[in-house]
Amino acid sequence: MAPPSKKQLLWRGRIESALRIAAPVLDLVLVAGDRVSRLVDREPPAPSLAARPMGSLPAQRRVGPGPAEPGRE
């Protein structure tokens, strides 16, 4: 690749200088946008639901490889 010409280097310097000057303003715009989006997107908390339905519980089932051995439960 050929080295950049003097004109290209001049433009690159100008653009980099403009970005250095604009960077703090752009940072503030990002922070403000983040805060606004958090305020707008707030939803009221959902009502909490019970982990289990209230009332009697169904009988527990045995979990395992097969039928239980006699005398062992």
Backbone bond lengths (Angstrom), bond angles and torsions (degrees), N, CA, C in turn:
res aa  C-N    CA-C-N  psi(-1)  N-CA   C-N-CA  omega(-1)  CA-C   N-CA-C  phi
1 M - - - 1.427 - - 1.534 108.26 -
2 A 1.307 114.93 138.88 1.464 120.21 -177.94 1.532 110.51 -75.70
3 P 1.317 117.80 147.08 1.469 119.74 177.53 1.536 110.03 -66.32
4 P 1.315 117.82 151.08 1.473 119.71 -179.12 1.527 111.38 -66.64
5 S 1.330 114.40 147.44 1.471 119.58 179.41 1.527 109.74 -76.05
6 K 1.337 115.81 171.40 1.463 120.14 179.47 1.534 110.70 -62.91
7 K 1.323 116.34 -37.54 1.462 120.27 179.92 1.542 110.05 -65.94
8 Q 1.327 116.89 -41.45 1.468 120.41 178.67 1.526 110.74 -64.95
9 L 1.322 117.05 -40.65 1.462 120.58 178.21 1.531 111.44 -64.47
10 L 1.348 116.24 -38.03 1.452 120.83 177.98 1.529 110.42 -62.88
11 W 1.335 117.02 -46.99 1.461 120.92 179.23 1.529 111.69 -64.81
12 R 1.316 115.79 -39.89 1.466 118.95 178.44 1.524 110.71 -61.55
13 G 1.318 117.22 -42.33 1.453 121.24 177.61 1.523 111.92 -62.25
14 R 1.344 116.12 -41.62 1.465 119.87 178.99 1.535 111.15 -63.35
15 I 1.316 115.90 -45.51 1.462 120.02 -178.58 1.520 110.64 -65.25
16 E 1.325 117.70 -43.51 1.467 120.54 178.78 1.526 111.17 -63.93
17 S 1.314 117.81 -37.71 1.464 120.91 177.02 1.524 110.66 -64.94
18 A 1.321 117.20 -43.53 1.464 120.83 179.03 1.529 110.53 -62.65
19 L 1.314 117.15 -39.82 1.461 120.23 178.90 1.529 111.20 -67.43
20 R 1.324 117.21 -38.27 1.471 120.13 177.42 1.521 111.20 -62.63
21 I 1.342 116.26 -38.02 1.463 120.30 179.30 1.528 110.36 -72.28
22 A 1.330 117.65 -39.04 1.467 121.93 -175.92 1.525 113.03 -81.25
23 A 1.310 119.57 -17.23 1.462 122.19 -174.42 1.526 113.71 -55.93
24 P 1.336 120.61 -47.33 1.463 118.92 179.39 1.538 112.94 -62.25
25 V 1.317 116.90 -37.86 1.465 120.50 178.55 1.526 109.78 -65.98
26 L 1.317 117.52 -42.38 1.459 121.12 179.27 1.531 110.89 -65.49
27 D 1.326 117.06 -35.91 1.465 120.46 175.88 1.529 110.84 -62.39
28 L 1.326 116.75 -42.54 1.464 120.48 178.26 1.532 111.33 -64.41
29 V 1.318 116.76 -38.30 1.468 120.17 177.66 1.525 109.91 -62.64
30 L 1.320 117.84 -42.06 1.470 120.84 178.58 1.525 111.51 -64.35
31 V 1.317 117.16 -43.32 1.466 120.77 179.67 1.528 110.05 -63.50
32 A 1.324 116.72 -45.81 1.466 120.25 -179.92 1.527 110.56 -62.49
33 G 1.317 117.60 -42.46 1.470 120.85 178.53 1.514 111.71 -62.81
34 D 1.318 116.99 -38.77 1.458 120.82 178.28 1.528 110.45 -63.73
35 R 1.320 116.93 -45.73 1.469 120.92 -179.82 1.523 110.84 -63.34
36 V 1.329 116.94 -43.73 1.465 120.37 -179.61 1.520 110.43 -63.32
37 S 1.311 117.51 -43.23 1.465 119.84 -178.69 1.522 111.07 -65.29
38 R 1.329 117.47 -34.22 1.470 119.93 177.56 1.524 111.00 -69.41
39 L 1.319 117.56 -37.69 1.462 120.31 178.85 1.525 111.95 -69.84
40 V 1.314 116.73 -41.09 1.463 121.20 -177.51 1.512 111.29 -71.29
41 D 1.319 118.10 -35.29 1.458 122.39 -172.97 1.521 112.94 -85.69
42 R 1.308 118.85 1.00 1.464 120.15 -178.55 1.514 109.94 -64.90
43 E 1.317 115.04 131.32 1.454 121.12 177.07 1.519 107.85 -116.47
44 P 1.326 116.76 148.90 1.465 117.06 176.02 1.518 109.26 -65.83
45 P 1.320 117.38 147.87 1.463 119.11 -178.89 1.521 110.92 -62.92
46 A 1.316 115.25 140.65 1.465 120.92 179.72 1.530 109.04 -70.35
47 P 1.325 116.62 145.31 1.473 117.75 177.47 1.520 109.79 -64.14
48 S 1.320 114.66 139.23 1.453 117.57 -177.79 1.521 109.97 -75.14
49 L 1.299 115.59 138.48 1.455 121.78 179.95 1.518 108.80 -104.75
50 A 1.319 116.08 148.39 1.461 120.17 178.24 1.522 108.83 -66.21
51 A 1.319 116.27 144.49 1.457 120.30 -179.84 1.529 110.79 -68.25
52 R 1.326 116.54 -34.66 1.468 121.84 178.03 1.517 108.15 -128.55
53 P 1.320 116.39 151.98 1.463 117.99 175.18 1.527 109.82 -66.79
54 M 1.294 116.11 142.68 1.456 120.33 179.50 1.522 109.18 -73.51
55 G 1.292 116.86 144.92 1.460 121.25 178.97 1.508 109.34 125.87
56 S 1.327 115.34 -166.42 1.461 119.00 -177.76 1.525 110.50 -73.33
57 L 1.315 114.49 146.58 1.461 120.42 179.80 1.522 109.42 -92.22
58 P 1.322 117.69 146.52 1.462 119.69 176.38 1.528 110.15 -68.15
59 A 1.323 115.74 159.43 1.467 120.92 179.75 1.525 109.55 -61.23
60 Q 1.326 115.69 141.72 1.457 120.85 179.48 1.519 110.19 -73.47
61 R 1.301 116.66 138.77 1.462 121.11 176.81 1.509 108.52 -98.26
62 R 1.308 114.86 148.50 1.457 120.10 177.24 1.519 108.59 -80.61
63 V 1.305 115.91 133.32 1.460 121.31 179.04 1.512 107.23 -113.52
64 G 1.297 117.90 126.74 1.452 120.38 178.47 1.518 111.28 173.51
65 P 1.326 115.95 -171.68 1.463 120.14 -174.11 1.530 113.25 -75.27
66 G 1.306 119.74 -22.47 1.461 119.70 -177.51 1.509 110.99 -176.56
67 P 1.337 116.42 -164.33 1.463 119.15 -178.11 1.528 110.53 -64.07
68 A 1.350 113.84 150.39 1.451 119.33 -179.50 1.525 110.89 -72.72
69 E 1.320 115.59 147.09 1.465 119.79 176.94 1.523 108.95 -73.53
70 P 1.348 118.35 146.84 1.461 120.06 -179.12 1.525 109.77 -62.13
71 G 1.311 116.85 138.78 1.452 122.54 178.16 1.523 113.83 79.91
72 R 1.295 117.74 3.11 1.477 120.82 -177.61 1.520 109.35 -128.17
73 E 1.292 118.53 105.49 1.461 120.77 179.12 1.493 111.54 -141.49
